[in-house]
Amino acid sequence: MQWNVVVSLVVTVVVAGTGYGATYLTNLRLARRKDHLDRVNRQLGDLYGPLYAQSEAVNRAWRKFVARHGSGPSRDTLGD
């Protein structure tokens, strides 16, 4: 074989191997990032889901209280 053919084959194999390695590492990093993001989203949902439900329940209870008893205490009745 001639040297230029050998060199071109070696360069082709090295470039292909480097491209495969870079693609593999990038996909691995993206998969880890996606797993981390899914975990954080799950944790936020576990925290803010019940917190939102509690906030809605308190707001509904307050609106019913105000509807039944008026607008609540005024500044005059609080002694300010």
Residue pairs with C-beta under 8 A, 6 or more apart in sequence:
65 72
66 72
